Every structure is written in structure tokens, then in C-alpha cells.
Amino acid sequence: MNRVLKTLIFSDILIWSGVSFLSPIIAIFINDRLIGGSVFTAGMATTVAYLVRAAILVPVGRYNDRDRGNRREFATLLIGVFIMSAVPLSYIFINRIEYFFTAQMVYGIGLALYYPGWLTIWTRFVDGFHEGQSWAIYGALTSAAIAIAAFVGGYVAFFLSFNAVFVMVAVFGAISLIIIYLAKEQIYGWPKTKGRGNRARLQ
């Protein structure tokens, strides 16, 4: 497996671990800490984020496709990671549900920017003779990370605080951002012609 794929897997593990830190606590946080918050509005907050993501995904993908190199994908990927890392920090300062909805809208933009860039770069660099193995390794590692992170997020929130969890999400996101940036030259080095694409073996 080449360096770019390893970078993408590790960065995704960090990002989705951050998301999983929040999964066991976010409804409790909204219900207990936010004015106007409830279990129902917790569900609405997730709906807001993913509706924004759904609305923006296709335009982002089209924008990226206008350049056959990886520069647009790399840029949208980095911006997406930054947003997904920064938004949870804003939860520390939010005290009303309407502000939380606004933060979720921004988070949805981050999700939409992150996803097409990550998938496109992965597709271009994956070894075309071992796609199944590459996806299986990715799935196994991210699944294990998500399982562990959900436990850790609940533990930290219970024994420390919600704010400690939000900071952890931001830290993991920042590390992911650095890791992706360090692979910039390898990502930019992908051929700009369609040619054989990912059917070629990459070293």
C-alpha cells in the first residue's frame, strides 16, 4: 500500500474518531446544556448538518473535476478537515439551540468539502489490482477506531467534561490536517492524464 493511501487511512481514522467521541454525548449535551435543547432538537441538529452536506456534495465534486490534477481535491479536503475540527470547539461557547443549528450548518459544509476530495484522491492512488484488500484494511481500521473512540468519548465526558471531549475532537482534527498536508507532494504528483489511472501499480 502506497504512502498516500496510508495517509488517507490514518487521517480518516482521526477524523471519524473525533466524530465518534461526540456520538455518545451530543444528545445529552444538547438536552442538558442548551436553552431550547431536547432529544428531538438533537435529532434535528444532525438532520441540519447532513442536509447541508447533501446539498453541497455534487457542486463540490463538479468543481474538483474541472482540474484533472489533485490540487482542488487537496484544497477542499484540507478546508473540510479544518471546519470539521474547528466547529466542535465552538460548542464550548454555545448556550442556545439556534446557535448550535448554525454551527451544524457550517459542519455540514465541512463534511461536503471533505468527502469528495478524500474519495477522489483515494480512487486515483489505490492499487487497481488490490482494491478489495485496500478497502477492507481501511474499513477494519476505521471501524475499530470508531468503536474505541465512542467508548473514550463517553468516558471522558462522564469523568471530566463535555468541553474536554470537544477539545479532543479539535486536537485529533488538527493532527489529521498536518498529516494530510505532509503528503502534499505525493498527492500533487499523480498524473494529470486519464490514461491507465489507478490500474497502474504505485510504489
C-alpha positions, 0 to 999 in steps of 0.5 A: 500500500502506497504512502498516500493511501496510508495517509488517507487511512490514518487521517480518516481514522482521526477524523471519524474518531473525533466524530465518534467521541461526540456520538455518545454525548451530543444528545445529552449535551444538547438536552442538558446544556442548551436553552431550547435543547431536547432529544428531538432538537438533537435529532434535528441538529444532525438532520441540519448538518447532513442536509447541508452536506447533501446539498453541497456534495455534487457542486463540490465534486463538479468543481474538483473535476474541472482540474484533472490534477489533485490540487482542488481535491487537496484544497477542499479536503484540507478546508473540510478537515479544518471546519470539521475540527474547528466547529466542535470547539465552538460548542464550548461557547454555545448556550442556545439551540439556534446557535448550535443549528448554525454551527451544524450548518457550517459542519455540514459544509465541512463534511461536503468539502471533505468527502469528495476530495478524500474519495477522489484522491483515494480512487486515483492512488489505490492499487487497481489490482488490490482494491478489495484488500485496500478497502477492507484494511481501511474499513477494519481500521476505521471501524475499530477506531470508531468503536474505541473512540465512542467508548473514550468519548463517553468516558471522558465526558462522564469523568471530566467534561463535555468541553474536554471531549470537544477539545479532543475532537479539535486536537485529533482534527488538527493532527489529521490536517498536518498529516494530510498536508505532509503528503502534499507532494505525493498527492500533487504528483499523480498524473494529470492524464486519464490514461491507465489511472489507478490500474497502474501499480504505485510504489 
